[in-house]
Amino acid sequence: MATTSMLKAIFLCLLISAAASAPRGRKPHSRPPCQQLVFYFHDILYNGNNYENATSAIIGSPQWANRTTVATPYNFGDLVAFDDPITLDNNLHSPPVGRAQGMYLYDQKSIYGAWLSFSFLFNSTDYVGTLNFAGADPLMNKTRDISVIGGTGDFFMARGVATLSTDSFEGDVYFRLRVEINLYECW
């Protein structure tokens, strides 16, 4: 009889211990980033009249759309390739520290949203190498997080999170993104 009571007590203690140590929701980063960077990239979409200044172009569009204006509604189905300058401040005419090269696909029919895949290519006195990014970009959110999925040179095998925020936009032709990069794996 005493053995049964003792087993029940031990079982109860183990149950309470397990419940107290169970994870509760999302775990915050337990360590600070090993490197933090902020850049701006400037995208000027080709609209049929701005070939000299354009840094991006629609390379795929739905059958009902064309390649010099974004599709309606919500740009759905447009695939855009870009080669945008990266600067340290929000001035388009500041000296570039690299290029943002890649693509974005407008992938939602009911709200503005895109899927991004691009690289920052650096070849300056401050940085040499690449940082690679991928992820969903819900454009209506003030800030959006995408993954830093690798890098080369100064950013060899980098991993982390890039927080995007739209710093400025002018209709469908120009937008500027502020990219705050927090790297959690630095070699």
Salt bridges, closest charged atoms under 4 A:
ASP83 OD1 - ARG99 NE 3.00
ASP137 OD1 - ARG144 NE 2.58
ASP167 OD2 - ARG176 NE 2.57
GLU180 OE1 - ARG178 NH1 3.24
